Amino acid sequence: MQNYIFLDLDDTLFQTLRKCEHGPNDPALEVRAFLPDGTPNSFATRKQQWLWQWFQKDFKIVPVTARDAGAFARVNLPFREEVVLNHGAVILDKNRQFDPPWMERMRDLLPDYYQKLLAVWEDVQVFAGRHEGYKLRLVRDFEIDWFGVVKHQSGLEAPLKALLEDIVRPHPFVRDGSLYTHLNGNNLALLPKIINKEDAVQYLLDHYRQQHPEILTFGAGDSRTDAPFLTLCDYALIPKNTQLFKTLAAVQ
């Protein structure tokens, strides 16, 4: 039986210093990712280091991440299987070339949704122009704009939640399900519904089942938007005190 784990990266396998349990003075921390200028910005605790060692020993590891190709390349870990990038918009093969059938699918479906994304994005830009501290970016990878991301210079979630509730959620293209949002800490993403980790993981699962008579699958993730792809797997791993953990813990 072949074992696979579909693995979210940020806040699951590593995180920024601010989120490390014992802070920047923990001597056990190891650098796991870098900024474009080479500055270390993500770190693994001792437990996360052990977890990675276990994964390497017993699983084929498939990263499933919101990172684009450039940000993924700055992760200091030796991934060897396929990679899911940009919340599921892009799948790279083992040679780090995009998967042609998946890319063709996305290119065929995206144009209609992209126009709706731009319509909401215009309202977001107007709001950000009237309020200080918002940083907006359309995520562009492989010469395609996939989705929008908003952060706030305060580092807090509250300003993003105000934007979400006042501007984004009431928009008709969000209300009708054409677009959806992901808010977790200082990160608000606005995405076409065709871009999601669940569909990308299902695509790879179908591929792996054709290769192996039996597979055992694990999923690991920290946010509510990871939950759909976790449900496709035989078992789910959820880091303690993360968004998804707290959501499940609140269910009575």
SEBA-498191 format. One record per residue (C-alpha): residue in three letters; x negated, y, z. Coordinates in steps of 0.25 Angstrom, whole numbers. Layout:
# SEBA-498191
@residuo->ALA	east->X	north->Y	up->Z
...
# end
This chain:
# SEBA-498191
@residuo->MET	east->0	north->0	up->0
@residuo->GLN	east->-5	north->14	up->-4
@residuo->ASN	east->-4	north->25	up->6
@residuo->TYR	east->-2	north->39	up->2
@residuo->ILE	east->0	north->52	up->11
@residuo->PHE	east->6	north->65	up->5
@residuo->LEU	east->-1	north->75	up->13
@residuo->ASP	east->2	north->90	up->15
@residuo->LEU	east->-11	north->98	up->18
@residuo->ASP	east->-9	north->111	up->25
@residuo->ASP	east->-4	north->110	up->40
@residuo->THR	east->-4	north->95	up->38
@residuo->LEU	east->-18	north->91	up->36
@residuo->PHE	east->-25	north->104	up->39
@residuo->GLN	east->-21	north->119	up->43
@residuo->THR	east->-26	north->133	up->45
@residuo->LEU	east->-34	north->136	up->58
@residuo->ARG	east->-22	north->143	up->64
@residuo->LYS	east->-14	north->130	up->63
@residuo->CYS	east->-24	north->121	up->69
@residuo->GLU	east->-20	north->116	up->83
@residuo->HIS	east->-33	north->120	up->90
@residuo->GLY	east->-36	north->132	up->82
@residuo->PRO	east->-49	north->136	up->75
@residuo->ASN	east->-58	north->132	up->86
@residuo->ASP	east->-55	north->117	up->84
@residuo->PRO	east->-68	north->111	up->81
@residuo->ALA	east->-62	north->99	up->75
@residuo->LEU	east->-55	north->107	up->63
@residuo->GLU	east->-60	north->103	up->49
@residuo->VAL	east->-58	north->112	up->37
@residuo->ARG	east->-48	north->107	up->27
@residuo->ALA	east->-45	north->118	up->17
@residuo->PHE	east->-51	north->132	up->13
@residuo->LEU	east->-47	north->145	up->8
@residuo->PRO	east->-51	north->149	up->-6
@residuo->ASP	east->-63	north->157	up->-1
@residuo->GLY	east->-68	north->144	up->6
@residuo->THR	east->-63	north->148	up->20
@residuo->PRO	east->-58	north->136	up->28
@residuo->ASN	east->-43	north->138	up->31
@residuo->SER	east->-37	north->124	up->34
@residuo->PHE	east->-42	north->114	up->45
@residuo->ALA	east->-39	north->100	up->50
@residuo->THR	east->-38	north->96	up->64
@residuo->ARG	east->-44	north->84	up->70
@residuo->LYS	east->-31	north->77	up->68
@residuo->GLN	east->-29	north->81	up->54
@residuo->GLN	east->-43	north->77	up->51
@residuo->TRP	east->-40	north->63	up->56
@residuo->LEU	east->-27	north->63	up->48
@residuo->TRP	east->-35	north->66	up->36
@residuo->GLN	east->-44	north->54	up->39
@residuo->TRP	east->-32	north->45	up->40
@residuo->PHE	east->-26	north->49	up->28
@residuo->GLN	east->-39	north->47	up->20
@residuo->LYS	east->-40	north->33	up->25
@residuo->ASP	east->-26	north->28	up->23
@residuo->PHE	east->-19	north->37	up->12
@residuo->LYS	east->-20	north->42	up->-2
@residuo->ILE	east->-18	north->57	up->2
@residuo->VAL	east->-9	north->66	up->-7
@residuo->PRO	east->-10	north->81	up->-3
@residuo->VAL	east->4	north->88	up->-4
@residuo->THR	east->1	north->102	up->-2
@residuo->ALA	east->6	north->116	up->-5
@residuo->ARG	east->-8	north->120	up->-8
@residuo->ASP	east->-12	north->124	up->-23
@residuo->ALA	east->-23	north->117	up->-30
@residuo->GLY	east->-33	north->128	up->-25
@residuo->ALA	east->-29	north->127	up->-11
@residuo->PHE	east->-29	north->112	up->-11
@residuo->ALA	east->-43	north->112	up->-17
@residuo->ARG	east->-48	north->119	up->-4
@residuo->VAL	east->-43	north->108	up->5
@residuo->ASN	east->-55	north->100	up->10
@residuo->LEU	east->-50	north->86	up->9
@residuo->PRO	east->-53	north->75	up->-1
@residuo->PHE	east->-39	north->72	up->-8
@residuo->ARG	east->-39	north->61	up->-18
@residuo->GLU	east->-25	north->59	up->-22
@residuo->GLU	east->-15	north->68	up->-29
@residuo->VAL	east->-11	north->81	up->-23
@residuo->VAL	east->2	north->89	up->-22
@residuo->LEU	east->0	north->104	up->-23
@residuo->ASN	east->8	north->117	up->-22
@residuo->HIS	east->20	north->110	up->-14
@residuo->GLY	east->21	north->100	up->-25
@residuo->ALA	east->20	north->108	up->-37
@residuo->VAL	east->7	north->102	up->-42
@residuo->ILE	east->2	north->88	up->-41
@residuo->LEU	east->-13	north->85	up->-43
@residuo->ASP	east->-19	north->71	up->-47
@residuo->LYS	east->-31	north->65	up->-41
@residuo->ASN	east->-40	north->73	up->-51
@residuo->ARG	east->-33	north->86	up->-46
@residuo->GLN	east->-26	north->88	up->-59
@residuo->PHE	east->-11	north->91	up->-59
@residuo->ASP	east->-2	north->80	up->-61
@residuo->PRO	east->4	north->82	up->-75
@residuo->PRO	east->18	north->76	up->-74
@residuo->TRP	east->20	north->84	up->-61
@residuo->MET	east->15	north->97	up->-66
@residuo->GLU	east->23	north->95	up->-79
@residuo->ARG	east->35	north->93	up->-70
@residuo->MET	east->32	north->106	up->-62
@residuo->ARG	east->30	north->114	up->-74
@residuo->ASP	east->43	north->110	up->-80
@residuo->LEU	east->51	north->113	up->-68
@residuo->LEU	east->44	north->125	up->-62
@residuo->PRO	east->48	north->137	up->-72
@residuo->ASP	east->62	north->138	up->-67
@residuo->TYR	east->59	north->138	up->-53
@residuo->TYR	east->47	north->147	up->-55
@residuo->GLN	east->56	north->158	up->-60
@residuo->LYS	east->65	north->156	up->-47
@residuo->LEU	east->52	north->157	up->-38
@residuo->LEU	east->48	north->170	up->-45
@residuo->ALA	east->62	north->176	up->-42
@residuo->VAL	east->61	north->173	up->-27
@residuo->TRP	east->46	north->177	up->-27
@residuo->GLU	east->50	north->191	up->-32
@residuo->ASP	east->59	north->193	up->-20
@residuo->VAL	east->48	north->187	up->-11
@residuo->GLN	east->38	north->198	up->-17
@residuo->VAL	east->48	north->209	up->-14
@residuo->PHE	east->49	north->205	up->0
@residuo->ALA	east->34	north->203	up->2
@residuo->GLY	east->32	north->217	up->-4
@residuo->ARG	east->41	north->223	up->7
@residuo->HIS	east->35	north->216	up->19
@residuo->GLU	east->20	north->215	up->22
@residuo->GLY	east->12	north->203	up->24
@residuo->TYR	east->18	north->193	up->13
@residuo->LYS	east->8	north->186	up->4
@residuo->LEU	east->14	north->180	up->-9
@residuo->ARG	east->9	north->170	up->-18
@residuo->LEU	east->14	north->162	up->-30
@residuo->VAL	east->6	north->149	up->-29
@residuo->ARG	east->0	north->146	up->-43
@residuo->ASP	east->-7	north->133	up->-46
@residuo->PHE	east->-11	north->127	up->-59
@residuo->GLU	east->-6	north->140	up->-66
@residuo->ILE	east->8	north->139	up->-61
@residuo->ASP	east->15	north->147	up->-50
@residuo->TRP	east->22	north->136	up->-41
@residuo->PHE	east->28	north->143	up->-29
@residuo->GLY	east->26	north->155	up->-20
@residuo->VAL	east->20	north->157	up->-6
@residuo->VAL	east->21	north->168	up->4
@residuo->LYS	east->13	north->170	up->16
@residuo->HIS	east->12	north->181	up->27
@residuo->GLN	east->0	north->188	up->32
@residuo->SER	east->5	north->187	up->46
@residuo->GLY	east->3	north->172	up->45
@residuo->LEU	east->17	north->170	up->51
@residuo->GLU	east->29	north->163	up->45
@residuo->ALA	east->40	north->173	up->50
@residuo->PRO	east->37	north->183	up->38
@residuo->LEU	east->38	north->172	up->28
@residuo->LYS	east->51	north->167	up->35
@residuo->ALA	east->57	north->181	up->33
@residuo->LEU	east->54	north->181	up->18
@residuo->LEU	east->59	north->167	up->17
@residuo->GLU	east->73	north->170	up->24
@residuo->ASP	east->75	north->184	up->18
@residuo->ILE	east->70	north->182	up->4
@residuo->VAL	east->67	north->168	up->-1
@residuo->ARG	east->78	north->159	up->5
@residuo->PRO	east->89	north->168	up->1
@residuo->HIS	east->85	north->168	up->-14
@residuo->PRO	east->94	north->161	up->-23
@residuo->PHE	east->83	north->152	up->-29
@residuo->VAL	east->79	north->147	up->-15
@residuo->ARG	east->93	north->145	up->-11
@residuo->ASP	east->96	north->137	up->-23
@residuo->GLY	east->84	north->128	up->-20
@residuo->SER	east->76	north->132	up->-33
@residuo->LEU	east->65	north->137	up->-23
@residuo->TYR	east->62	north->133	up->-9
@residuo->THR	east->53	north->138	up->2
@residuo->HIS	east->42	north->133	up->12
@residuo->LEU	east->39	north->141	up->24
@residuo->ASN	east->28	north->136	up->34
@residuo->GLY	east->20	north->145	up->42
@residuo->ASN	east->14	north->157	up->34
@residuo->ASN	east->18	north->150	up->20
@residuo->LEU	east->31	north->152	up->13
@residuo->ALA	east->32	north->145	up->-1
@residuo->LEU	east->43	north->147	up->-11
@residuo->LEU	east->44	north->135	up->-21
@residuo->PRO	east->52	north->130	up->-32
@residuo->LYS	east->59	north->117	up->-28
@residuo->ILE	east->52	north->109	up->-38
@residuo->ILE	east->39	north->111	up->-30
@residuo->ASN	east->39	north->102	up->-18
@residuo->LYS	east->30	north->92	up->-12
@residuo->GLU	east->41	north->81	up->-11
@residuo->ASP	east->42	north->80	up->-27
@residuo->ALA	east->27	north->80	up->-29
@residuo->VAL	east->25	north->69	up->-18
@residuo->GLN	east->37	north->61	up->-24
@residuo->TYR	east->30	north->62	up->-38
@residuo->LEU	east->17	north->56	up->-32
@residuo->LEU	east->24	north->46	up->-24
@residuo->ASP	east->30	north->40	up->-37
@residuo->HIS	east->16	north->40	up->-43
@residuo->TYR	east->10	north->33	up->-31
@residuo->ARG	east->21	north->22	up->-31
@residuo->GLN	east->18	north->19	up->-45
@residuo->GLN	east->3	north->17	up->-42
@residuo->HIS	east->5	north->8	up->-29
@residuo->PRO	east->15	north->-3	up->-26
@residuo->GLU	east->17	north->3	up->-12
@residuo->ILE	east->13	north->16	up->-5
@residuo->LEU	east->14	north->21	up->9
@residuo->THR	east->16	north->36	up->9
@residuo->PHE	east->14	north->47	up->20
@residuo->GLY	east->17	north->62	up->20
@residuo->ALA	east->11	north->73	up->28
@residuo->GLY	east->16	north->87	up->29
@residuo->ASP	east->19	north->99	up->39
@residuo->SER	east->30	north->107	up->32
@residuo->ARG	east->45	north->105	up->29
@residuo->THR	east->42	north->105	up->15
@residuo->ASP	east->33	north->93	up->16
@residuo->ALA	east->45	north->85	up->22
@residuo->PRO	east->51	north->81	up->9
@residuo->PHE	east->38	north->75	up->4
@residuo->LEU	east->36	north->68	up->17
@residuo->THR	east->49	north->61	up->16
@residuo->LEU	east->44	north->54	up->3
@residuo->CYS	east->33	north->47	up->11
@residuo->ASP	east->34	north->35	up->20
@residuo->TYR	east->29	north->43	up->32
@residuo->ALA	east->27	north->57	up->35
@residuo->LEU	east->16	north->64	up->44
@residuo->ILE	east->20	north->78	up->49
@residuo->PRO	east->10	north->86	up->57
@residuo->LYS	east->14	north->91	up->71
@residuo->ASN	east->19	north->105	up->73
@residuo->THR	east->20	north->108	up->58
@residuo->GLN	east->33	north->113	up->51
@residuo->LEU	east->38	north->100	up->47
@residuo->PHE	east->35	north->94	up->61
@residuo->LYS	east->42	north->105	up->68
@residuo->THR	east->54	north->104	up->59
@residuo->LEU	east->56	north->89	up->62
@residuo->ALA	east->53	north->91	up->77
@residuo->ALA	east->65	north->101	up->77
@residuo->VAL	east->75	north->90	up->71
@residuo->GLN	east->83	north->85	up->82
# end
